[in-house]
Amino acid sequence: MESLMAYVIGILFAAAIYMMLRRSIVKMVIGLILLSNAANLLIFAVSGMKRGAPPLIPEGASAPLGPVADPLPQALILTAIVIAFGVLAFAVVLIRRAYEIVGTDDLDQMKDTDT
């Protein structure tokens, strides 16, 4: 399972970089979304992909009984998802406004409007 996830993460990173190098600003934002999803999957894969119980310690015990899931990667990913959604919402509004002013989503043509 880990080798399959490594391939999926590699493909997502490659697709994200390819999309970010395109001239269209919309494709660049799609590449940013793919990049954040690939980074989230990478954190999950590195932290270990195993099923476990919640990390609760029973009363009277000094450690959890049996295998437990690590809550730190889950908390990091949840925070990253919320931040990525905020960045995506800001980028969509910014792209819409830039398209209204310039009339194109091509980055080279947007560069020509600087005066």
C-alpha positions in Angstrom: 0.0 0.0 0.0 2.8 2.4 0.8 4.4 1.9 -2.7 1.1 2.6 -4.4 0.7 5.8 -2.3 4.3 6.8 -3.3 3.4 6.5 -6.9 0.2 8.4 -6.5 1.9 11.2 -4.6 4.7 11.4 -7.2 2.1 11.7 -10.0 0.2 14.4 -8.1 3.4 16.4 -7.5 4.3 16.0 -11.2 0.9 17.1 -12.4 0.9 20.0 -10.0 4.2 21.3 -11.2 3.2 20.8 -14.9 -0.1 22.8 -14.2 1.8 25.5 -12.4 4.1 26.0 -15.3 1.3 26.7 -17.8 0.5 30.2 -19.0 -3.1 30.2 -17.8 -3.6 31.6 -14.4 -6.6 29.2 -13.8 -4.4 26.2 -14.5 -1.8 27.6 -12.1 -4.4 27.7 -9.3 -5.4 24.1 -10.2 -1.8 23.2 -9.9 -1.6 24.8 -6.4 -4.7 22.8 -5.4 -3.0 19.6 -6.6 0.2 20.5 -4.9 -1.5 21.0 -1.5 -3.3 17.7 -1.9 -0.1 15.9 -2.7 1.6 17.5 0.3 -1.3 16.3 2.5 -1.1 12.8 1.2 2.7 12.9 1.7 2.3 13.7 5.4 -0.3 10.9 5.8 2.0 8.4 4.0 5.1 9.4 6.0 3.2 9.2 9.3 2.3 5.6 8.7 -0.8 4.3 7.1 -2.2 1.9 9.7 -5.6 1.6 11.3 -5.9 2.1 15.0 -8.2 3.1 17.8 -8.4 6.7 19.1 -5.5 7.5 21.3 -7.5 7.4 24.6 -6.0 6.1 27.8 -8.4 4.1 29.9 -8.8 5.1 33.5 -6.1 3.6 35.7 -3.8 2.8 32.8 -0.5 4.6 32.1 -0.6 4.1 28.3 -3.2 3.3 25.6 -4.0 -0.3 25.2 -3.4 -1.8 21.7 -2.5 0.1 18.5 -3.6 3.7 18.4 -3.8 6.2 15.6 -1.4 9.2 15.7 -3.6 12.4 16.0 -0.8 14.8 15.1 -0.8 14.2 11.3 -4.6 14.3 11.2 -4.6 17.7 13.0 -1.9 19.0 10.6 -3.8 17.9 7.6 -7.1 19.4 8.8 -5.3 22.7 9.4 -3.7 22.5 5.9 -7.1 21.8 4.3 -8.7 24.9 5.9 -5.8 27.1 5.0 -5.8 25.8 1.4 -9.5 26.5 1.1 -9.0 30.1 2.2 -6.1 30.5 -0.3 -8.3 29.0 -3.0 -11.2 31.3 -2.3 -8.9 34.3 -2.3 -7.2 33.2 -5.6 -10.6 32.7 -7.3 -11.7 36.2 -6.4 -8.4 37.6 -7.5 -8.5 35.8 -10.8 -12.0 36.9 -11.5 -11.1 40.5 -10.8 -8.0 40.3 -12.9 -9.9 38.8 -15.8 -12.5 41.6 -15.6 -9.8 44.3 -15.8 -7.4 42.7 -18.3 -9.8 40.5 -20.3 -7.6 37.5 -20.5 -6.2 34.7 -18.2 -2.9 34.4 -20.1 0.0 35.4 -17.8 2.1 36.7 -20.7 -0.7 39.0 -21.8 -1.3 40.2 -18.3 2.4 41.1 -18.0 2.0 43.4 -21.1 -0.6 45.5 -19.2 1.9 46.7 -16.7 2.7 50.4 -17.2 
